[in-house]
Amino acid sequence: MPTVNIHEAKTHLSRLIEGAVQGESFIIAKAGKPLVRVTAISATDGLKSPIGFMKGRISVPDDFDELGREEIAGLFLGAS
């Protein structure tokens, strides 16, 4: 894995990134001390699940908005 200094990385960033995308990871160093490793991420990394991905797997009760109403009111108004 090649190591490049910060100045070289800034100068050739586009070329280095293109190489990383092709699987050629590299290390950026400062004064010869390795600081970071740059590597490509896969297309699925960081993707969130789409809205509705649990459709049909769970159910919400019809009275969902009423659940715990008395207990919550007691917490706010004081238990009687």
C-alpha positions in Angstrom: 0.0 0.0 0.0 1.7 3.2 -1.1 2.2 6.1 1.3 2.0 9.7 0.1 2.6 12.9 2.0 -0.1 15.5 2.5 1.2 17.9 -0.2 1.4 15.1 -2.7 -2.1 13.9 -1.8 -3.5 17.4 -2.3 -1.7 17.8 -5.6 -2.8 14.4 -7.0 -6.1 13.9 -5.1 -8.2 13.1 -8.1 -5.7 10.4 -9.4 -5.4 8.9 -5.9 -9.1 8.7 -5.4 -9.6 7.1 -8.8 -7.0 4.5 -7.8 -8.7 3.9 -4.5 -12.0 3.3 -6.3 -10.2 0.7 -8.4 -9.1 -1.0 -5.1 -5.7 0.6 -4.7 -5.9 1.9 -1.1 -3.2 4.4 0.1 -2.0 6.0 3.2 -1.6 9.8 3.8 1.3 10.7 6.0 2.7 13.9 7.6 6.4 14.1 8.0 6.6 10.4 7.3 4.2 9.5 10.1 1.1 7.6 8.7 -2.1 9.5 9.5 -5.0 8.0 7.5 -5.7 5.2 5.2 -7.9 5.9 2.2 -9.9 3.1 0.8 -13.1 2.8 -1.4 -16.4 2.0 0.2 -18.8 -0.4 -1.3 -22.0 0.8 -3.0 -24.1 -0.6 -0.1 -22.0 1.0 2.7 -23.9 3.8 4.5 -27.2 3.2 2.8 -30.2 3.3 5.0 -33.1 1.0 4.6 -35.9 2.4 2.5 -39.1 3.7 4.1 -41.6 0.9 4.4 -39.1 -2.0 4.5 -41.0 -3.5 7.4 -44.4 -3.3 5.7 -46.4 -6.5 6.4 -44.0 -7.6 9.2 -45.4 -5.5 12.0 -48.8 -4.2 13.0 -49.8 -1.1 14.8 -52.9 -1.3 17.0 -55.9 0.9 16.0 -55.8 2.6 19.4 -52.1 3.3 19.2 -52.6 7.0 19.9 -54.6 6.2 23.1 -52.1 3.8 24.6 -50.9 5.0 28.0 -53.1 8.1 27.9 -54.2 7.8 31.6 -50.7 7.1 32.8 -49.3 10.0 30.9 -52.0 12.3 32.1 -51.3 11.2 35.7 -47.6 12.0 35.2 -48.4 15.5 34.1 -51.4 16.3 36.3 -50.4 14.2 39.3 -51.9 10.9 40.3 -55.4 11.3 41.9 
